[in-house]
Each structure stands twice: as C-alpha cells, then as structure tokens.
Amino acid sequence: MKILLSRTDRIGDLILSTPAIATVRASFPDAHITMVTSPYNRIVMERNSDIDELIDLPREVKARTFGAARNGFDIAIALAPRSIDVQLVGATGAGIRAGYTYQRRWIARLTSRLYLNRVMVSVADPELCERRPNLVVPHEVDQLLELVSLAGAANRREELRLDVRESDRAALAHLPGHPVVLHLGSRWFGQGSTAESTLALAEELRKRYDPVVISCPEESERYAQMFERRGFTVAHSLPFYTWAALFERARCVVTVDTGATHVASAVCRPTLVAFEHRYFRLNSQEWAPYRVPSVLVRKPEFADETSLAHFRARIVRGVERLTTNDA
C-alpha cells in the first residue's frame, strides 16, 4: 500500500498532525508513507520515523502539477484545510482522497468535492464561536485524528512527537537549568500588549521564579537588547530542535505564539498562553496546549496601563499555578 500525506502550512500545525501521522503508520504498518511538506515546515518531520519518504513542495510548482506527477497512491490525505494541500491530494488520483474544510467556508466546501471523495466539515469557525459562546470546538489534534479515521486509519495514537536528541540538549549546557522560559513572539509587542509591558512582566516573573530565560526568535531580535540590559539571559534564534530542548528543560513556558505552544506541548512542559483578544473562544479551544498542564489568558483589547497591569497579574498568577507543584 502507498499513502501520501500533505501538510504545507505552519510548523505548529504540523506538530499537531504528528498523532494523526502516527495513527496512519500504526494502522497501515506495512505501507510506504510519503509526506509532503513545504521547505519551511519540513524540519518537524526530518527525524520522524513514522514516514518513509519526505518531499518538499517547491514554491514555484503548482500543487495540482506536483500531485499529478505522483500517482499510484491508494490513500492520500490533506492534513491542512488549504487549497494547496487539497488540490495536491486530489491530483494524485488516489482511491481514497480525504481532507477537511470549515463549516462556513461555503465555496471551499463546494470545490473540495472536485478533489476529495471523503470530506470532513469542521465547526472551528471564529464567527460561529463569537455568536455561539457554548459551542465546543474540538482540539485540532482530535479533528485530525477524526480525519485520518475517515480515511481508514483506526489504530489511534494521541502523542505529539518531536525527536529531541542529546546533542540538542548539550547545546544548552551554558544556560541556567530549570528556568521559566518567556518566548518573545511578535504578538507581545502589539494588539493589546507592548514591549515595555512585556519587559515589566519578565521582571515580575524573575522576582518570583528566578531564573527566567528569554527565548528570542529572529523576528523579535530588535527587542532583545531591552532584556539583556536588564540582566536577562537571552537565547537568540536557536535552531529548531535546540529551541525544543530549551522548552523541554523549562519549569514552564510563557508564550503568545501558538507555534511555541505546540513545541512546548510536544516536549510535555506546562504552558501559559496569552491568546489574542479577538477570536479567543476559538483559539483557546482549537489551539490550546495539548495534554499538558496549562493556563490560558486573554490579551486585553486595548493597551492602556490598567489593562496591561491586570494582564501581567493574570500571567504571574497563572505561572504560580503551573509551578506550585513543580518537582
């Protein structure tokens, strides 16, 4: 049997797909499984033995052209609800072509039938969540497990997977052990938060939970000196698996970034996530930390001093909850 899986979007979403990928492997142990990623997110799968072949979708090649050149598959599954992945899977001509879309994406629901013969419809819609506050949205991991079940993969696996190695851990030997890690995703610096307030948060955390290590991705490097001048240890632009190893050694991870959230979940660390004020109902269900102790905080709508002070206080209390019973 030959199986093709496609997910060409974000790193965090591909991490959330690893239980579904493991489920496909466990359900079809003798199959040859090909995984299609983008050059950006392929890092997640480079060490993953649940697949036999890893292929990038070149940026310059149309998804349908790429898929049509890969025939002979028995099952093809689009793990992302995007036209690129759906069209790629459809073009393979596999006997089972599965994918999913969202309830209120009417055009996508219609066009998906042109490419797929097994379609799952998700209720994960931001407007529906705002209008129906009692709506329960399954976590993305559970939606993906339902999707691969639709394609015949019934031997369910639920663990996220990132293969951190001893060499990744050894690269962090110079950093303090067992820290609270504050990840400086770009959303700390706008839309209900500011650089100054984030620095104040870091200082409040340090007073209670020293050491605090700042994880600084390339996108936030211009803010790094603010923290270094105050004496914080800053881990600059770590390679992906070294970054995961930093989270692995943390007492807890504090972040506004869902990609960082899913890395922390994959290495089984308690996580506090500050989700955006808008669409909090959806985001806090579909992309919450998965199967780890967690606290979810809503960013303020406006970045006035009173709102920011309350926001920081909620985060500090949340970290206290996550670290109180820390071994």
TORKOL-4160 file (C-alpha; in steps of 0.2 Angstrom, whole numbers, padded with zeros to 4 digits, m for minus):
327
<pt num="1" X="0000" Y="0000" Z="0000"/>
<pt num="2" X="0006" Y="0018" Z="m0004"/>
<pt num="3" X="0000" Y="0033" Z="0006"/>
<pt num="4" X="0003" Y="0051" Z="0004"/>
<pt num="5" X="0000" Y="0064" Z="0017"/>
<pt num="6" X="0001" Y="0083" Z="0014"/>
<pt num="7" X="0003" Y="0097" Z="0026"/>
<pt num="8" X="0012" Y="0113" Z="0019"/>
<pt num="9" X="0007" Y="0127" Z="0031"/>
<pt num="10" X="0014" Y="0131" Z="0048"/>
<pt num="11" X="0027" Y="0122" Z="0059"/>
<pt num="12" X="0015" Y="0122" Z="0074"/>
<pt num="13" X="0001" Y="0114" Z="0064"/>
<pt num="14" X="0012" Y="0100" Z="0058"/>
<pt num="15" X="0017" Y="0096" Z="0076"/>
<pt num="16" X="m0002" Y="0094" Z="0080"/>
<pt num="17" X="m0003" Y="0082" Z="0065"/>
<pt num="18" X="0010" Y="0070" Z="0072"/>
<pt num="19" X="m0003" Y="0060" Z="0081"/>
<pt num="20" X="m0013" Y="0058" Z="0065"/>
<pt num="21" X="0003" Y="0053" Z="0056"/>
<pt num="22" X="0007" Y="0040" Z="0069"/>
<pt num="23" X="m0011" Y="0034" Z="0068"/>
<pt num="24" X="m0009" Y="0031" Z="0049"/>
<pt num="25" X="0008" Y="0022" Z="0052"/>
<pt num="26" X="0000" Y="0011" Z="0066"/>
<pt num="27" X="m0015" Y="0007" Z="0056"/>
<pt num="28" X="m0005" Y="0003" Z="0040"/>
<pt num="29" X="0012" Y="m0004" Z="0047"/>
<pt num="30" X="0017" Y="m0011" Z="0030"/>
<pt num="31" X="0013" Y="0004" Z="0019"/>
<pt num="32" X="0025" Y="0016" Z="0011"/>
<pt num="33" X="0021" Y="0033" Z="0018"/>
<pt num="34" X="0026" Y="0049" Z="0009"/>
<pt num="35" X="0025" Y="0065" Z="0017"/>
<pt num="36" X="0024" Y="0082" Z="0008"/>
<pt num="37" X="0028" Y="0097" Z="0017"/>
<pt num="38" X="0035" Y="0115" Z="0012"/>
<pt num="39" X="0053" Y="0120" Z="0014"/>
<pt num="40" X="0048" Y="0130" Z="0029"/>
<pt num="41" X="0039" Y="0116" Z="0040"/>
<pt num="42" X="0049" Y="0101" Z="0034"/>
<pt num="43" X="0060" Y="0102" Z="0050"/>
<pt num="44" X="0046" Y="0095" Z="0060"/>
<pt num="45" X="0047" Y="0078" Z="0050"/>
<pt num="46" X="0065" Y="0077" Z="0047"/>
<pt num="47" X="0068" Y="0065" Z="0062"/>
<pt num="48" X="0051" Y="0056" Z="0062"/>
<pt num="49" X="0052" Y="0038" Z="0058"/>
<pt num="50" X="0033" Y="0036" Z="0055"/>
<pt num="51" X="0036" Y="0041" Z="0037"/>
<pt num="52" X="0046" Y="0033" Z="0024"/>
<pt num="53" X="0049" Y="0047" Z="0012"/>
<pt num="54" X="0049" Y="0066" Z="0015"/>
<pt num="55" X="0046" Y="0078" Z="0000"/>
<pt num="56" X="0046" Y="0097" Z="m0001"/>
<pt num="57" X="0033" Y="0105" Z="m0012"/>
<pt num="58" X="0043" Y="0118" Z="m0022"/>
<pt num="59" X="0037" Y="0136" Z="m0021"/>
<pt num="60" X="0037" Y="0138" Z="m0040"/>
<pt num="61" X="0027" Y="0122" Z="m0044"/>
<pt num="62" X="0008" Y="0121" Z="m0044"/>
<pt num="63" X="0001" Y="0109" Z="m0031"/>
<pt num="64" X="m0010" Y="0101" Z="m0045"/>
<pt num="65" X="0005" Y="0098" Z="m0056"/>
<pt num="66" X="0015" Y="0091" Z="m0042"/>
<pt num="67" X="0001" Y="0079" Z="m0036"/>
<pt num="68" X="m0002" Y="0073" Z="m0054"/>
<pt num="69" X="0016" Y="0068" Z="m0056"/>
<pt num="70" X="0014" Y="0057" Z="m0041"/>
<pt num="71" X="0001" Y="0043" Z="m0045"/>
<pt num="72" X="m0001" Y="0025" Z="m0039"/>
<pt num="73" X="m0006" Y="0030" Z="m0021"/>
<pt num="74" X="m0020" Y="0020" Z="m0013"/>
<pt num="75" X="m0024" Y="0034" Z="0000"/>
<pt num="76" X="m0020" Y="0052" Z="0000"/>
<pt num="77" X="m0024" Y="0064" Z="0015"/>
<pt num="78" X="m0024" Y="0083" Z="0015"/>
<pt num="79" X="m0020" Y="0087" Z="0033"/>
<pt num="80" X="m0022" Y="0105" Z="0031"/>
<pt num="81" X="m0038" Y="0113" Z="0025"/>
<pt num="82" X="m0030" Y="0123" Z="0012"/>
<pt num="83" X="m0032" Y="0123" Z="m0007"/>
<pt num="84" X="m0014" Y="0119" Z="m0010"/>
<pt num="85" X="m0015" Y="0103" Z="0000"/>
<pt num="86" X="m0032" Y="0098" Z="m0006"/>
<pt num="87" X="m0028" Y="0101" Z="m0024"/>
<pt num="88" X="m0012" Y="0091" Z="m0022"/>
<pt num="89" X="m0021" Y="0076" Z="m0014"/>
<pt num="90" X="m0034" Y="0077" Z="m0027"/>
<pt num="91" X="m0022" Y="0077" Z="m0042"/>
<pt num="92" X="m0014" Y="0061" Z="m0036"/>
<pt num="93" X="m0030" Y="0051" Z="m0041"/>
<pt num="94" X="m0029" Y="0040" Z="m0026"/>
<pt num="95" X="m0043" Y="0028" Z="m0022"/>
<pt num="96" X="m0046" Y="0037" Z="m0006"/>
<pt num="97" X="m0043" Y="0056" Z="m0006"/>
<pt num="98" X="m0048" Y="0064" Z="0011"/>
<pt num="99" X="m0047" Y="0081" Z="0018"/>
<pt num="100" X="m0057" Y="0094" Z="0028"/>
<pt num="101" X="m0064" Y="0111" Z="0027"/>
<pt num="102" X="m0074" Y="0123" Z="0038"/>
<pt num="103" X="m0092" Y="0124" Z="0040"/>
<pt num="104" X="m0094" Y="0142" Z="0034"/>
<pt num="105" X="m0082" Y="0141" Z="0020"/>
<pt num="106" X="m0096" Y="0138" Z="0008"/>
<pt num="107" X="m0085" Y="0139" Z="m0008"/>
<pt num="108" X="m0072" Y="0128" Z="m0001"/>
<pt num="109" X="m0085" Y="0116" Z="0004"/>
<pt num="110" X="m0091" Y="0115" Z="m0014"/>
<pt num="111" X="m0074" Y="0115" Z="m0023"/>
<pt num="112" X="m0067" Y="0102" Z="m0011"/>
<pt num="113" X="m0079" Y="0089" Z="m0019"/>
<pt num="114" X="m0070" Y="0091" Z="m0035"/>
<pt num="115" X="m0054" Y="0084" Z="m0027"/>
<pt num="116" X="m0059" Y="0074" Z="m0012"/>
<pt num="117" X="m0070" Y="0059" Z="m0010"/>
<pt num="118" X="m0070" Y="0059" Z="0009"/>
<pt num="119" X="m0073" Y="0076" Z="0016"/>
<pt num="120" X="m0074" Y="0081" Z="0035"/>
<pt num="121" X="m0083" Y="0098" Z="0039"/>
<pt num="122" X="m0076" Y="0106" Z="0055"/>
<pt num="123" X="m0086" Y="0118" Z="0066"/>
<pt num="124" X="m0070" Y="0128" Z="0070"/>
<pt num="125" X="m0075" Y="0145" Z="0064"/>
<pt num="126" X="m0071" Y="0161" Z="0073"/>
<pt num="127" X="m0088" Y="0169" Z="0069"/>
<pt num="128" X="m0098" Y="0154" Z="0075"/>
<pt num="129" X="m0088" Y="0154" Z="0091"/>
<pt num="130" X="m0092" Y="0173" Z="0094"/>
<pt num="131" X="m0111" Y="0170" Z="0090"/>
<pt num="132" X="m0112" Y="0154" Z="0100"/>
<pt num="133" X="m0102" Y="0155" Z="0116"/>
<pt num="134" X="m0107" Y="0137" Z="0121"/>
<pt num="135" X="m0101" Y="0130" Z="0105"/>
<pt num="136" X="m0087" Y="0116" Z="0109"/>
<pt num="137" X="m0073" Y="0116" Z="0096"/>
<pt num="138" X="m0063" Y="0100" Z="0096"/>
<pt num="139" X="m0044" Y="0102" Z="0098"/>
<pt num="140" X="m0035" Y="0102" Z="0081"/>
<pt num="141" X="m0027" Y="0086" Z="0086"/>
<pt num="142" X="m0043" Y="0077" Z="0088"/>
<pt num="143" X="m0050" Y="0084" Z="0072"/>
<pt num="144" X="m0035" Y="0077" Z="0063"/>
<pt num="145" X="m0037" Y="0060" Z="0071"/>
<pt num="146" X="m0055" Y="0060" Z="0065"/>
<pt num="147" X="m0050" Y="0065" Z="0048"/>
<pt num="148" X="m0037" Y="0050" Z="0046"/>
<pt num="149" X="m0051" Y="0039" Z="0054"/>
<pt num="150" X="m0062" Y="0044" Z="0039"/>
<pt num="151" X="m0048" Y="0038" Z="0028"/>
<pt num="152" X="m0047" Y="0021" Z="0036"/>
<pt num="153" X="m0034" Y="0024" Z="0050"/>
<pt num="154" X="m0042" Y="0017" Z="0065"/>
<pt num="155" X="m0027" Y="0012" Z="0076"/>
<pt num="156" X="m0027" Y="0029" Z="0086"/>
<pt num="157" X="m0011" Y="0037" Z="0093"/>
<pt num="158" X="m0013" Y="0053" Z="0103"/>
<pt num="159" X="0005" Y="0058" Z="0107"/>
<pt num="160" X="0013" Y="0073" Z="0099"/>
<pt num="161" X="0031" Y="0069" Z="0093"/>
<pt num="162" X="0047" Y="0079" Z="0091"/>
<pt num="163" X="0063" Y="0069" Z="0092"/>
<pt num="164" X="0075" Y="0080" Z="0103"/>
<pt num="165" X="0092" Y="0072" Z="0104"/>
<pt num="166" X="0106" Y="0073" Z="0117"/>
<pt num="167" X="0116" Y="0084" Z="0106"/>
<pt num="168" X="0102" Y="0097" Z="0106"/>
<pt num="169" X="0101" Y="0097" Z="0125"/>
<pt num="170" X="0120" Y="0098" Z="0126"/>
<pt num="171" X="0120" Y="0114" Z="0116"/>
<pt num="172" X="0111" Y="0122" Z="0131"/>
<pt num="173" X="0123" Y="0117" Z="0144"/>
<pt num="174" X="0128" Y="0136" Z="0147"/>
<pt num="175" X="0111" Y="0141" Z="0151"/>
<pt num="176" X="0103" Y="0141" Z="0168"/>
<pt num="177" X="0094" Y="0125" Z="0172"/>
<pt num="178" X="0075" Y="0123" Z="0175"/>
<pt num="179" X="0070" Y="0141" Z="0171"/>
<pt num="180" X="0054" Y="0149" Z="0167"/>
<pt num="181" X="0055" Y="0152" Z="0148"/>
<pt num="182" X="0047" Y="0168" Z="0141"/>
<pt num="183" X="0046" Y="0166" Z="0122"/>
<pt num="184" X="0046" Y="0183" Z="0114"/>
<pt num="185" X="0034" Y="0180" Z="0099"/>
<pt num="186" X="0030" Y="0196" Z="0090"/>
<pt num="187" X="0012" Y="0197" Z="0097"/>
<pt num="188" X="0020" Y="0203" Z="0114"/>
<pt num="189" X="0023" Y="0219" Z="0105"/>
<pt num="190" X="0006" Y="0225" Z="0098"/>
<pt num="191" X="m0013" Y="0222" Z="0098"/>
<pt num="192" X="m0016" Y="0223" Z="0117"/>
<pt num="193" X="0002" Y="0222" Z="0123"/>
<pt num="194" X="0018" Y="0232" Z="0122"/>
<pt num="195" X="0037" Y="0230" Z="0123"/>
<pt num="196" X="0038" Y="0239" Z="0139"/>
<pt num="197" X="0024" Y="0229" Z="0147"/>
<pt num="198" X="0032" Y="0213" Z="0142"/>
<pt num="199" X="0049" Y="0218" Z="0150"/>
<pt num="200" X="0039" Y="0223" Z="0166"/>
<pt num="201" X="0031" Y="0205" Z="0165"/>
<pt num="202" X="0049" Y="0197" Z="0163"/>
<pt num="203" X="0055" Y="0207" Z="0179"/>
<pt num="204" X="0039" Y="0202" Z="0189"/>
<pt num="205" X="0042" Y="0184" Z="0184"/>
<pt num="206" X="0060" Y="0185" Z="0189"/>
<pt num="207" X="0056" Y="0191" Z="0206"/>
<pt num="208" X="0046" Y="0176" Z="0210"/>
<pt num="209" X="0053" Y="0162" Z="0198"/>
<pt num="210" X="0071" Y="0165" Z="0195"/>
<pt num="211" X="0079" Y="0160" Z="0184"/>
<pt num="212" X="0070" Y="0167" Z="0169"/>
<pt num="213" X="0077" Y="0163" Z="0151"/>
<pt num="214" X="0071" Y="0174" Z="0136"/>
<pt num="215" X="0068" Y="0164" Z="0120"/>
<pt num="216" X="0070" Y="0176" Z="0106"/>
<pt num="217" X="0066" Y="0171" Z="0088"/>
<pt num="218" X="0074" Y="0181" Z="0074"/>
<pt num="219" X="0058" Y="0191" Z="0071"/>
<pt num="220" X="0059" Y="0199" Z="0088"/>
<pt num="221" X="0078" Y="0202" Z="0089"/>
<pt num="222" X="0076" Y="0221" Z="0089"/>
<pt num="223" X="0069" Y="0219" Z="0106"/>
<pt num="224" X="0082" Y="0208" Z="0113"/>
<pt num="225" X="0094" Y="0221" Z="0120"/>
<pt num="226" X="0080" Y="0228" Z="0131"/>
<pt num="227" X="0080" Y="0212" Z="0141"/>
<pt num="228" X="0099" Y="0210" Z="0140"/>
<pt num="229" X="0102" Y="0227" Z="0148"/>
<pt num="230" X="0091" Y="0221" Z="0162"/>
<pt num="231" X="0102" Y="0206" Z="0165"/>
<pt num="232" X="0091" Y="0193" Z="0157"/>
<pt num="233" X="0099" Y="0178" Z="0149"/>
<pt num="234" X="0093" Y="0178" Z="0131"/>
<pt num="235" X="0093" Y="0163" Z="0119"/>
<pt num="236" X="0095" Y="0171" Z="0102"/>
<pt num="237" X="0087" Y="0162" Z="0086"/>
<pt num="238" X="0090" Y="0144" Z="0092"/>
<pt num="239" X="0090" Y="0130" Z="0079"/>
<pt num="240" X="0073" Y="0122" Z="0079"/>
<pt num="241" X="0077" Y="0106" Z="0089"/>
<pt num="242" X="0089" Y="0116" Z="0101"/>
<pt num="243" X="0074" Y="0128" Z="0104"/>
<pt num="244" X="0063" Y="0112" Z="0108"/>
<pt num="245" X="0076" Y="0106" Z="0120"/>
<pt num="246" X="0076" Y="0123" Z="0129"/>
<pt num="247" X="0057" Y="0121" Z="0132"/>
<pt num="248" X="0060" Y="0103" Z="0137"/>
<pt num="249" X="0071" Y="0109" Z="0152"/>
<pt num="250" X="0059" Y="0123" Z="0157"/>
<pt num="251" X="0048" Y="0124" Z="0173"/>
<pt num="252" X="0035" Y="0131" Z="0162"/>
<pt num="253" X="0034" Y="0141" Z="0145"/>
<pt num="254" X="0025" Y="0158" Z="0144"/>
<pt num="255" X="0021" Y="0162" Z="0126"/>
<pt num="256" X="0009" Y="0172" Z="0114"/>
<pt num="257" X="0014" Y="0161" Z="0100"/>
<pt num="258" X="0004" Y="0145" Z="0095"/>
<pt num="259" X="0019" Y="0138" Z="0087"/>
<pt num="260" X="0029" Y="0139" Z="0103"/>
<pt num="261" X="0014" Y="0132" Z="0112"/>
<pt num="262" X="0014" Y="0116" Z="0102"/>
<pt num="263" X="0033" Y="0114" Z="0103"/>
<pt num="264" X="0030" Y="0115" Z="0122"/>
<pt num="265" X="0016" Y="0103" Z="0122"/>
<pt num="266" X="0027" Y="0091" Z="0111"/>
<pt num="267" X="0040" Y="0091" Z="0125"/>
<pt num="268" X="0027" Y="0089" Z="0139"/>
<pt num="269" X="0030" Y="0106" Z="0148"/>
<pt num="270" X="0017" Y="0116" Z="0157"/>
<pt num="271" X="0012" Y="0131" Z="0146"/>
<pt num="272" X="0004" Y="0148" Z="0149"/>
<pt num="273" X="m0003" Y="0155" Z="0133"/>
<pt num="274" X="m0009" Y="0173" Z="0130"/>
<pt num="275" X="m0021" Y="0172" Z="0116"/>
<pt num="276" X="m0027" Y="0187" Z="0106"/>
<pt num="277" X="m0042" Y="0196" Z="0112"/>
<pt num="278" X="m0051" Y="0193" Z="0096"/>
<pt num="279" X="m0057" Y="0176" Z="0092"/>
<pt num="280" X="m0051" Y="0170" Z="0110"/>
<pt num="281" X="m0066" Y="0157" Z="0111"/>
<pt num="282" X="m0060" Y="0148" Z="0095"/>
<pt num="283" X="m0041" Y="0149" Z="0098"/>
<pt num="284" X="m0042" Y="0144" Z="0116"/>
<pt num="285" X="m0051" Y="0128" Z="0111"/>
<pt num="286" X="m0043" Y="0123" Z="0094"/>
<pt num="287" X="m0025" Y="0128" Z="0098"/>
<pt num="288" X="m0024" Y="0126" Z="0117"/>
<pt num="289" X="m0009" Y="0117" Z="0124"/>
<pt num="290" X="m0012" Y="0098" Z="0121"/>
<pt num="291" X="m0012" Y="0086" Z="0136"/>
<pt num="292" X="0000" Y="0096" Z="0147"/>
<pt num="293" X="m0005" Y="0107" Z="0162"/>
<pt num="294" X="m0009" Y="0124" Z="0155"/>
<pt num="295" X="m0016" Y="0141" Z="0159"/>
<pt num="296" X="m0025" Y="0152" Z="0145"/>
<pt num="297" X="m0025" Y="0171" Z="0146"/>
<pt num="298" X="m0034" Y="0183" Z="0135"/>
<pt num="299" X="m0024" Y="0198" Z="0130"/>
<pt num="300" X="m0033" Y="0215" Z="0133"/>
<pt num="301" X="m0042" Y="0223" Z="0119"/>
<pt num="302" X="m0033" Y="0240" Z="0122"/>
<pt num="303" X="m0015" Y="0243" Z="0129"/>
<pt num="304" X="m0019" Y="0255" Z="0142"/>
<pt num="305" X="m0009" Y="0255" Z="0158"/>
<pt num="306" X="m0023" Y="0247" Z="0169"/>
<pt num="307" X="m0027" Y="0234" Z="0156"/>
<pt num="308" X="m0009" Y="0229" Z="0155"/>
<pt num="309" X="m0006" Y="0228" Z="0173"/>
<pt num="310" X="m0021" Y="0216" Z="0175"/>
<pt num="311" X="m0014" Y="0206" Z="0160"/>
<pt num="312" X="0003" Y="0204" Z="0169"/>
<pt num="313" X="m0005" Y="0200" Z="0185"/>
<pt num="314" X="m0015" Y="0186" Z="0177"/>
<pt num="315" X="0000" Y="0179" Z="0169"/>
<pt num="316" X="0010" Y="0179" Z="0185"/>
<pt num="317" X="m0004" Y="0170" Z="0194"/>
<pt num="318" X="m0005" Y="0158" Z="0180"/>
<pt num="319" X="0013" Y="0154" Z="0181"/>
<pt num="320" X="0011" Y="0152" Z="0200"/>
<pt num="321" X="m0002" Y="0139" Z="0197"/>
<pt num="322" X="0009" Y="0129" Z="0185"/>
<pt num="323" X="0024" Y="0129" Z="0196"/>
<pt num="324" X="0017" Y="0127" Z="0213"/>
<pt num="325" X="0018" Y="0108" Z="0212"/>
<pt num="326" X="0033" Y="0108" Z="0202"/>
<pt num="327" X="0045" Y="0094" Z="0206"/>
